[in-house]
Amino acid sequence: MIWGEGWERRAREASPPPRTLTTPPLPPPPSSPARRISNTAVAVGVKKQPSVVMITALHDKPCRYPNGDYLNLVSILNKQDYARLHNYPIVVSTKLADPTLHNMWNKIGERGRGGRGGGEGVGGLETIGFFSCSFGHEKPLCRTPPTAAPSSIPLGTILKTFDDHPDADWYMWVDSDTMIIDVSFLLPFQRFKGKDLVIWGNETRLALGDGRRGINSGVMLIRNSDWSKDFFEQVAELGRIAEPGLENVLMEELTSPEYTYDPGLRDQNAISYLLKRDATVNMPHTQLVNRQYCLNCYWRDLLELGTLTSDDTRVHFINHFSGCQMCTQQNKNDDYKECEAEYVKSYEFADAQFTRALARRPPRNVTHHEAVAQCQFCRANPAHELCATAVREFEAYERDGAAAAAAKYGGAGHVSHGGGARAHSG
C-alpha cells in the first residue's frame, strides 16, 4: 500500500493478511524457504552486520504473581545469552527511568539534553553493567562506557540508550514477557534500507485505527536516526497526558469499530496513534513485519501450532506472552498457570539451544552477573544456584574494583560484531 491520500479507504477494502502457521514434522533444513531469509548471504559473501544494542526492562517493584520474579530472572538469562551469542551489548533497566511516567511508559521516557548520564542517572534509571562487552574472541573484550555530567531531564530507557550508545546502528527493544526461541536467527537488517522503525504490524488494521491488532510494540527495531529520536519523544509526550485526557486524544485516530480503548496498551496505543495520524510522514520510515519471520509470535498461536520450532514458511524468532501479566497479576483471562507453563517451556527450549551454541564461548561477563544479582528474584533468593553465582561474581567485582575486573575479563577494547554467529542477510 502507498501511504497517502485515500489510504484509509483502501485499507477498508483490503482483506487482512493471514497469520496462519503450519506444523512441520521435523525442524526445517538449512535450505528451507524460512532459512533462505538470511542464508542467501552465505553464497554471495557475508556482509558486515550492523551494530545492535539490545534493550529490556523489568518492573521496579517485586512481582505480585508468586512466581513472577523467577520468570523475570529467566527472561534476563534468555536475553543475556542471545546478546552473548551474537556479540550485542545489552542494557537492562530495573528501576523507573522517569518518575513522571507510569511504569509501562518508562521504556520510552524522554531524552536528556544535558549530556549522557553514566551509571544510575537521573530519575532512578539503572543501566545494568559497567561494560559493553564483545564475545567473539577467546576472552570477552569490554569497554567502560563514557561518563558525562548527568542530565537535568529524566532519561527514559530507550531514549537514554540513544544517548549512552550513540555509535550503534540499531536498537532492539524486547519486552520482558518475551522469550527468544530461535536463538541462531539474525534479523535481515539489509532488508530495512530506508526504514527507521521495524515492528510487527497489520497494515489494514493499523490504517483502520485498531490499537490492539494494528501493531505490537513488544519487540521493536529502532534505527539510530533523528526521525527515531523525534518520534519516540512524541510518544513520551503523549505518555504524560493523564487519563481520561489521553483517551480523548488517542481515540481521535483509534477509530476501528473492532477496537475498544484499552489504557493498559499505553505506548502501543500512542505509537499506533502517531503512525495513523501522521501516516504520510511516519509510514515511509516504518516497516511492518508479519510474514516470513514473526518478530514476536503470539504465544497462543504457537500453542495451537503445537511446536516452537521454525518451519518451512516462517521463522519463530521471539515468543511473546502478551496478556499474561505474570508480574503485575493483571491477567484478564486468569490463565496464569498455562502462561507460566508455556513460558518455562519456551525458556527451556531456547536454553537447550544456547547450551549447544555457547559451549565453546567465554564465560558470562560482569554485565550479566550484575543484571542477575540485582533482579528481584535474586534479591529475595540469594542462595538459589543461579543467583549465588551471580551475586558472588558481582560482589567480587565490587570488592576488587574495575581494574581487576578488566584484567579478569580481557581488558579494554572493542571488536566488530559477528563472532561465531550464523550469517543472515536480507
C-alpha positions as CSV (number, residue, x, y, z in Angstrom):
1,M,0.0,0.0,0.0
2,I,1.2,3.5,-0.8
3,W,0.6,5.8,2.2
4,G,-1.1,9.0,1.1
5,E,-4.4,10.3,0.2
6,G,-7.2,7.7,0.3
7,W,-5.1,5.2,2.3
8,E,-7.9,4.6,4.9
9,R,-10.4,3.8,2.2
10,R,-8.0,1.3,0.5
11,A,-7.3,-0.3,3.9
12,R,-11.0,-0.9,4.5
13,E,-11.3,-2.6,1.1
14,A,-8.3,-4.8,1.6
15,S,-8.5,-8.1,3.4
16,P,-6.2,-8.6,6.5
17,P,-3.1,-10.5,5.7
18,P,-3.2,-14.0,7.2
19,R,-1.3,-15.0,10.3
20,T,-1.7,-18.8,9.9
21,L,1.2,-21.1,10.7
22,T,1.8,-24.6,9.5
23,T,3.1,-27.6,11.5
24,P,6.3,-29.2,10.3
25,P,7.0,-32.9,11.2
26,L,10.7,-32.0,11.7
27,P,12.8,-28.9,12.1
28,P,13.5,-27.2,8.7
29,P,16.7,-28.0,6.8
30,P,19.1,-25.1,6.3
31,S,17.9,-24.7,2.7
32,S,14.2,-24.2,3.6
33,P,12.5,-21.0,2.5
34,A,12.3,-19.6,6.0
35,R,16.1,-20.1,6.4
36,R,16.7,-18.5,3.0
37,I,15.6,-15.2,4.5
38,S,19.1,-14.9,5.7
39,N,21.2,-17.8,4.3
40,T,21.4,-16.2,0.9
41,A,24.4,-14.3,2.2
42,V,26.4,-17.5,2.5
43,A,26.6,-17.9,-1.3
44,V,27.4,-14.3,-2.1
45,G,29.7,-13.4,0.8
46,V,28.7,-12.4,4.3
47,K,28.1,-8.7,4.7
48,K,29.1,-6.8,7.8
49,Q,26.4,-6.9,10.3
50,P,25.2,-3.6,11.8
51,S,26.0,-2.8,15.4
52,V,22.9,-3.5,17.6
53,V,22.3,-2.7,21.2
54,M,19.6,-4.8,22.9
55,I,17.3,-3.1,25.5
56,T,14.9,-4.6,28.0
57,A,13.5,-3.7,31.4
58,L,11.8,-5.2,34.4
59,H,9.3,-3.8,36.8
60,D,10.8,-1.7,39.6
61,K,8.9,-3.5,42.4
62,P,8.6,-7.1,43.4
63,C,6.0,-9.0,41.3
64,R,2.6,-9.7,42.7
65,Y,2.3,-13.1,41.0
66,P,4.0,-15.7,43.2
67,N,6.5,-16.9,40.6
68,G,6.8,-13.6,38.7
69,D,10.2,-12.7,39.9
70,Y,11.6,-16.1,38.9
71,L,10.1,-15.7,35.5
72,N,11.8,-12.3,35.2
73,L,15.1,-13.9,36.1
74,V,14.8,-16.5,33.3
75,S,13.8,-13.6,31.0
76,I,17.1,-11.9,31.7
77,L,19.0,-15.1,31.2
78,N,17.4,-15.6,27.8
79,K,18.2,-12.1,26.5
80,Q,21.7,-12.0,28.0
81,D,22.5,-15.3,26.3
82,Y,21.2,-14.1,22.9
83,A,23.3,-10.9,23.3
84,R,26.3,-13.0,24.3
85,L,25.9,-15.4,21.3
86,H,25.6,-12.6,18.8
87,N,28.1,-10.2,20.4
88,Y,25.5,-7.5,21.2
89,P,25.8,-5.1,24.1
90,I,22.6,-5.2,26.2
91,V,21.0,-2.7,28.6
92,V,18.7,-3.9,31.4
93,S,16.7,-1.4,33.3
94,T,15.4,-2.4,36.7
95,K,14.1,0.9,38.0
96,L,11.8,3.6,36.8
97,A,13.6,5.7,34.3
98,D,11.2,8.7,34.6
99,P,9.0,9.1,37.7
100,T,6.6,11.3,35.7
101,L,5.6,8.4,33.6
102,H,3.7,5.2,34.5
103,N,5.8,2.1,34.9
104,M,4.9,0.7,31.4
105,W,5.6,4.0,29.7
106,N,9.2,4.0,31.1
107,K,10.5,2.0,28.2
108,I,10.1,5.2,26.2
109,G,10.9,8.1,28.6
110,E,12.5,11.3,27.5
111,R,15.9,12.1,26.1
112,G,18.4,14.1,28.1
113,R,19.6,17.4,26.7
114,G,22.4,18.0,29.2
115,G,24.8,15.2,28.3
116,R,24.8,11.4,28.7
117,G,24.3,10.0,32.2
118,G,26.5,7.2,33.4
119,G,25.6,4.6,35.9
120,E,22.4,5.2,37.8
121,G,21.4,8.5,36.2
122,V,18.6,11.0,36.9
123,G,15.2,9.6,37.7
124,G,16.5,6.3,39.1
125,L,17.4,4.6,35.8
126,E,19.8,1.8,36.4
127,T,21.6,0.7,33.3
128,I,22.8,-2.7,34.3
129,G,26.5,-3.3,33.7
130,F,29.7,-1.2,33.8
131,F,30.9,-2.7,30.5
132,S,29.7,-3.2,27.0
133,C,31.3,-6.5,26.0
134,S,32.0,-8.3,22.8
135,F,32.2,-12.1,23.0
136,G,33.7,-13.1,19.6
137,H,37.2,-13.9,20.9
138,E,38.8,-16.2,23.5
139,K,38.1,-13.7,26.2
140,P,35.3,-11.0,26.3
141,L,36.6,-7.6,25.3
142,C,35.0,-5.0,27.4
143,R,35.0,-1.2,27.5
144,T,33.8,1.1,30.2
145,P,31.0,3.4,28.9
146,P,31.9,7.1,28.8
147,T,30.6,9.2,31.6
148,A,29.3,12.7,31.5
149,A,27.5,15.3,33.6
150,P,24.0,13.9,34.4
151,S,21.2,15.4,32.6
152,S,18.7,17.8,34.2
153,I,15.9,16.0,32.4
154,P,14.8,12.4,33.3
155,L,16.1,9.8,30.8
156,G,13.9,7.0,29.6
157,T,15.2,3.5,28.9
158,I,15.1,3.6,25.1
159,L,15.9,7.3,24.7
160,K,18.7,7.1,27.3
161,T,20.2,4.3,25.4
162,F,20.3,6.5,22.3
163,D,22.5,8.8,24.3
164,D,24.6,6.2,26.0
165,H,25.3,4.2,22.8
166,P,25.4,6.9,20.1
167,D,27.5,4.8,17.8
168,A,25.1,2.0,17.4
169,D,23.3,1.4,14.1
170,W,20.2,-0.1,15.6
171,Y,18.5,-0.5,19.0
172,M,16.5,-3.7,19.6
173,W,13.8,-3.3,22.3
174,V,12.5,-6.6,23.7
175,D,9.7,-6.7,26.4
176,S,10.4,-8.7,29.5
177,D,7.4,-11.0,28.8
178,T,9.1,-12.5,25.7
179,M,11.4,-15.4,25.0
180,I,13.8,-15.6,22.1
181,I,13.3,-19.1,20.8
182,D,15.2,-19.3,17.5
183,V,18.5,-18.3,19.1
184,S,20.7,-18.5,16.0
185,F,18.4,-16.3,13.9
186,L,19.8,-12.9,12.9
187,L,17.4,-10.3,11.6
188,P,17.9,-9.4,7.9
189,F,18.8,-5.7,8.5
190,Q,19.8,-5.3,4.9
191,R,16.1,-5.5,4.0
192,F,15.3,-2.5,6.2
193,K,17.1,0.1,4.0
194,G,15.4,3.5,4.4
195,K,13.4,2.3,7.4
196,D,13.8,3.6,10.9
197,L,11.2,1.5,12.8
198,V,10.6,-2.2,12.3
199,I,7.7,-3.6,14.2
200,W,5.1,-6.4,13.9
201,G,2.0,-4.9,12.3
202,N,-1.1,-5.4,10.2
203,E,-1.3,-2.5,7.7
204,T,-5.0,-2.9,7.3
205,R,-5.9,-2.8,11.0
206,L,-3.4,0.0,11.6
207,A,-5.0,2.1,8.9
208,L,-8.4,1.5,10.5
209,G,-7.2,2.6,13.9
210,D,-7.0,-0.7,15.8
211,G,-4.8,0.0,18.8
212,R,-4.6,-3.7,19.7
213,R,-4.1,-5.5,16.4
214,G,-2.6,-2.8,14.2
215,I,0.9,-3.2,15.7
216,N,2.6,-4.8,18.7
217,S,5.3,-2.8,20.4
218,G,6.6,-5.7,22.5
219,V,9.6,-6.0,20.1
220,M,10.9,-3.1,18.1
221,L,13.9,-2.5,15.9
222,I,14.8,1.2,16.0
223,R,17.4,2.7,13.8
224,N,19.7,5.4,15.2
225,S,18.3,8.4,13.4
226,D,16.9,11.8,14.0
227,W,13.5,10.6,13.0
228,S,13.5,7.8,15.6
229,K,14.6,10.2,18.4
230,D,11.9,12.7,17.4
231,F,9.2,10.0,17.0
232,F,9.8,8.5,20.5
233,E,9.9,11.9,22.1
234,Q,6.4,12.4,20.7
235,V,5.4,9.1,22.2
236,A,6.8,10.1,25.6
237,E,4.9,13.4,25.5
238,L,1.6,11.5,24.9
239,G,2.5,9.4,28.0
240,R,2.5,12.5,30.2
241,I,-1.2,13.2,29.5
242,A,-3.3,11.9,32.3
243,E,-6.4,9.7,31.8
244,P,-9.1,10.3,30.7
245,G,-7.5,13.1,28.7
246,L,-5.2,10.7,26.9
247,E,-8.1,8.5,25.8
248,N,-9.8,11.6,24.4
249,V,-6.7,12.4,22.3
250,L,-5.9,8.9,21.1
251,M,-9.4,7.9,20.2
252,E,-9.4,10.7,17.6
253,E,-7.4,8.3,15.5
254,L,-8.0,4.8,17.1
255,T,-11.4,4.6,15.5
256,S,-11.7,1.0,14.4
257,P,-15.1,-0.3,15.3
258,E,-13.4,-3.6,16.4
259,Y,-11.2,-1.7,19.0
260,T,-12.4,-0.8,22.5
261,Y,-9.9,1.6,24.1
262,D,-7.5,-0.2,26.5
263,P,-5.4,2.1,28.6
264,G,-3.2,-0.8,29.5
265,L,-1.7,-0.8,26.0
266,R,-0.1,2.6,26.7
267,D,2.9,3.1,24.4
268,Q,1.4,0.8,21.8
269,N,-1.7,3.0,21.6
270,A,0.5,6.1,21.3
271,I,2.6,4.6,18.5
272,S,-0.5,3.5,16.6
273,Y,-2.0,6.9,17.0
274,L,1.1,8.7,15.6
275,L,1.6,6.3,12.8
276,K,-2.0,6.8,11.7
277,R,-2.4,10.5,12.4
278,D,0.8,11.4,10.6
279,A,0.9,8.5,8.1
280,T,2.3,10.4,5.2
281,V,5.3,11.4,7.3
282,N,5.8,8.4,9.6
283,M,4.8,5.4,7.5
284,P,7.6,5.8,4.9
285,H,10.0,5.3,7.9
286,T,8.2,2.2,9.2
287,Q,8.3,-1.4,8.1
288,L,5.6,-3.7,9.3
289,V,6.7,-7.4,9.7
290,N,4.2,-10.2,9.8
291,R,5.0,-12.9,7.3
292,Q,8.3,-14.9,6.8
293,Y,9.5,-14.5,10.3
294,C,7.5,-13.5,13.3
295,L,9.3,-10.7,15.1
296,N,7.1,-11.5,18.1
297,C,4.9,-14.6,17.8
298,Y,1.8,-14.7,19.9
299,W,2.2,-17.5,22.4
300,R,-1.2,-18.9,21.9
301,D,-0.6,-19.2,18.1
302,L,2.4,-21.4,18.8
303,L,0.5,-23.3,21.4
304,E,-2.2,-24.1,18.8
305,L,0.5,-24.9,16.3
306,G,2.0,-27.5,18.7
307,T,5.6,-26.6,18.2
308,L,8.1,-23.9,18.9
309,T,10.4,-24.9,16.1
310,S,10.7,-22.8,13.0
311,D,9.2,-24.3,9.9
312,D,9.3,-24.1,6.1
313,T,7.2,-21.0,5.9
314,R,8.1,-18.9,9.0
315,V,10.9,-18.4,11.5
316,H,9.6,-18.4,15.1
317,F,12.1,-15.8,16.4
318,I,10.5,-14.5,19.6
319,N,7.6,-15.8,21.6
320,H,5.6,-13.0,23.1
321,F,3.4,-13.7,26.2
322,S,1.2,-10.6,25.8
323,G,-1.8,-10.5,28.1
324,C,-0.3,-13.0,30.6
325,Q,0.8,-10.2,33.0
326,M,2.9,-12.7,35.0
327,C,4.4,-10.0,37.2
328,T,1.6,-7.5,37.8
329,Q,-1.0,-10.2,38.1
330,Q,-3.5,-8.2,36.0
331,N,-4.3,-11.1,33.6
332,K,-7.9,-10.6,32.4
333,N,-8.2,-14.3,31.4
334,D,-6.8,-15.6,34.7
335,D,-4.8,-18.2,32.8
336,Y,-1.6,-17.8,34.8
337,K,-0.7,-21.4,35.2
338,E,-1.0,-22.0,31.4
339,C,1.0,-18.9,30.7
340,E,3.7,-19.9,33.2
341,A,4.0,-23.4,31.9
342,E,4.4,-22.3,28.3
343,Y,6.8,-19.5,29.3
344,V,9.1,-22.0,31.1
345,K,8.8,-24.4,28.2
346,S,9.9,-21.6,25.8
347,Y,12.8,-20.8,28.1
348,E,13.9,-24.5,28.3
349,F,13.5,-24.9,24.5
350,A,15.8,-21.9,24.0
351,D,18.2,-22.7,26.8
352,A,18.9,-26.1,25.2
353,Q,20.0,-24.3,22.0
354,F,22.1,-21.8,24.0
355,T,23.8,-24.7,25.8
356,R,25.0,-26.1,22.5
357,A,25.7,-22.8,20.8
358,L,27.7,-21.3,23.7
359,A,29.6,-24.5,24.7
360,R,32.9,-23.0,23.4
361,R,32.2,-19.4,24.2
362,P,33.8,-17.4,27.0
363,P,32.0,-17.4,30.4
364,R,29.4,-14.8,31.2
365,N,30.7,-11.4,32.0
366,V,30.3,-8.9,34.8
367,T,27.4,-7.2,33.0
368,H,25.4,-10.4,33.0
369,H,26.2,-11.2,36.7
370,E,25.1,-7.7,37.8
371,A,21.8,-7.9,36.0
372,V,21.0,-11.2,37.5
373,A,22.2,-10.4,41.0
374,Q,20.1,-7.2,41.2
375,C,16.8,-8.7,39.8
376,Q,14.0,-9.0,42.3
377,F,14.2,-12.8,42.4
378,C,17.8,-12.9,43.3
379,R,17.5,-10.2,45.9
380,A,14.9,-12.3,47.6
381,N,16.6,-15.7,46.9
382,P,20.4,-15.1,47.0
383,A,21.0,-18.8,47.8
384,H,19.4,-20.0,44.6
385,E,22.1,-21.6,42.4
386,L,21.8,-19.2,39.5
387,C,21.7,-16.2,41.9
388,A,24.5,-17.4,44.2
389,T,26.9,-17.5,41.2
390,A,25.8,-14.1,40.0
391,V,26.0,-12.5,43.5
392,R,29.4,-14.0,44.2
393,E,30.8,-12.8,40.9
394,F,29.4,-9.3,41.2
395,E,30.5,-8.9,44.8
396,A,34.0,-9.8,43.7
397,Y,33.8,-7.1,41.0
398,E,32.7,-4.5,43.6
399,R,35.4,-5.7,46.0
400,D,38.2,-5.9,43.6
401,G,37.3,-2.8,41.6
402,A,37.1,-2.2,37.9
403,A,40.8,-2.6,37.2
404,A,40.8,-6.2,38.5
405,A,37.6,-7.0,36.7
406,A,39.0,-5.6,33.4
407,A,42.1,-7.8,33.8
408,K,40.0,-10.8,34.6
409,Y,37.6,-10.3,31.6
410,G,40.2,-9.4,29.0
411,G,40.9,-5.7,29.3
412,A,39.5,-2.8,27.5
413,G,38.8,-3.0,23.8
414,H,36.2,-3.4,21.1
415,V,35.7,-5.9,18.3
416,S,33.3,-5.9,15.5
417,H,30.0,-7.9,15.6
418,G,29.6,-11.3,14.2
419,G,32.0,-13.7,16.0
420,G,30.5,-17.1,15.8
421,A,27.0,-16.0,14.6
422,R,25.2,-17.7,11.8
423,A,25.2,-15.5,8.7
424,H,22.0,-13.8,7.7
425,S,21.1,-11.1,5.2
426,G,18.1,-9.5,3.5
